[in-house]
Amino acid sequence: MSSIPPPTEEVEAPQPPRGHVRIIYLGPVAPHWELESQFGERALIEEFRQRALARLVLLPPHDPQFRRNRERVARDAERENLILEWDLGIPEDEEPDAV
């Protein structure tokens, strides 16, 4: 009977964020959203901006579809290793389904 060593999981050291994006709700009149960035590679931020706006373009925060799309935007930011902030213009305890 051979002894097989247990699988070792290589844990990568956390990488520093590649950028920062702040998504701001502008109000009920389209366009509803604006994205600002404090740092990060311009091309990376612009590609993320296009994907995020495609998900949010016609959705105000009180729309039921907003919750699902907000989660998708958050997962996209996580995959890209971006710091993501939301400014919905309302107190955090009143935000619809804060992520």
C-alpha positions as CSV (number, residue, x, y, z in Angstrom):
1,M,0.0,0.0,0.0
2,S,1.6,3.2,-1.1
3,S,1.4,6.4,0.8
4,I,0.1,9.2,-1.2
5,P,0.8,12.6,0.3
6,P,-2.2,14.9,0.7
7,P,-2.7,17.5,-2.0
8,T,-1.1,20.7,-1.2
9,E,-2.9,23.9,-2.0
10,E,-0.7,26.7,-3.1
11,V,-2.0,29.9,-1.6
12,E,-1.0,32.9,-3.6
13,A,0.0,36.0,-1.7
14,P,-2.7,38.6,-2.0
15,Q,-2.0,41.0,-4.9
16,P,-2.3,44.7,-4.5
17,P,-5.4,46.2,-6.1
18,R,-5.0,47.0,-9.8
19,G,-7.2,50.0,-9.6
20,H,-10.1,51.8,-7.9
21,V,-13.6,52.5,-9.3
22,R,-16.4,54.5,-7.7
23,I,-19.8,54.1,-9.1
24,I,-22.1,57.1,-8.5
25,Y,-25.8,57.2,-8.9
26,L,-26.7,60.5,-10.6
27,G,-30.4,60.4,-10.1
28,P,-33.6,59.4,-11.8
29,V,-32.9,61.1,-15.2
30,A,-30.7,59.1,-17.6
31,P,-27.8,58.7,-17.6
32,H,-28.2,57.3,-14.1
33,W,-24.6,56.3,-13.5
34,E,-21.1,57.8,-13.6
35,L,-17.8,55.9,-12.9
36,E,-14.8,57.6,-11.4
37,S,-11.3,56.1,-10.9
38,Q,-8.6,57.3,-8.5
39,F,-5.9,55.0,-9.8
40,G,-5.3,52.1,-12.1
41,E,-4.3,51.3,-15.7
42,R,-6.4,53.4,-18.0
43,A,-7.3,50.5,-20.4
44,L,-8.3,48.2,-17.5
45,I,-10.5,50.9,-15.9
46,E,-12.1,51.8,-19.3
47,E,-12.9,48.2,-20.1
48,F,-14.4,47.7,-16.6
49,R,-16.4,50.9,-17.0
50,Q,-17.9,49.8,-20.3
51,R,-19.0,46.4,-18.8
52,A,-20.4,48.0,-15.6
53,L,-22.3,50.7,-17.5
54,A,-23.8,48.1,-19.9
55,R,-25.2,46.3,-16.8
56,L,-26.4,49.5,-15.1
57,V,-27.3,51.9,-17.9
58,L,-31.1,51.9,-17.5
59,L,-31.4,50.7,-13.9
60,P,-32.1,53.0,-11.0
61,P,-31.2,51.5,-7.6
62,H,-34.8,50.7,-6.7
63,D,-35.3,48.5,-9.8
64,P,-35.5,44.8,-9.0
65,Q,-32.9,44.0,-11.7
66,F,-30.4,46.4,-10.1
67,R,-29.6,43.9,-7.2
68,R,-28.6,41.1,-9.6
69,N,-26.6,43.5,-11.9
70,R,-24.9,45.1,-8.9
71,E,-23.7,41.6,-7.7
72,R,-22.4,40.9,-11.3
73,V,-20.5,44.3,-11.3
74,A,-19.0,43.5,-7.9
75,R,-17.9,40.0,-9.0
76,D,-16.3,41.6,-12.2
77,A,-14.4,44.1,-10.0
78,E,-13.3,41.2,-7.8
79,R,-12.0,39.2,-10.8
80,E,-10.1,42.3,-12.0
81,N,-8.8,43.0,-8.5
82,L,-10.3,46.4,-8.4
83,I,-11.4,48.3,-5.3
84,L,-15.1,49.1,-5.9
85,E,-17.2,51.8,-4.1
86,W,-20.8,52.6,-4.6
87,D,-22.3,56.0,-4.0
88,L,-26.1,55.7,-4.3
89,G,-26.8,59.0,-2.8
90,I,-28.7,57.5,0.1
91,P,-27.5,56.4,3.6
92,E,-25.9,52.9,3.7
93,D,-28.5,51.5,6.0
94,E,-31.2,52.4,3.4
95,E,-29.3,51.0,0.4
96,P,-31.1,48.3,-1.5
97,D,-29.3,45.0,-0.8
98,A,-25.9,46.4,-0.1
99,V,-23.1,44.2,-1.5
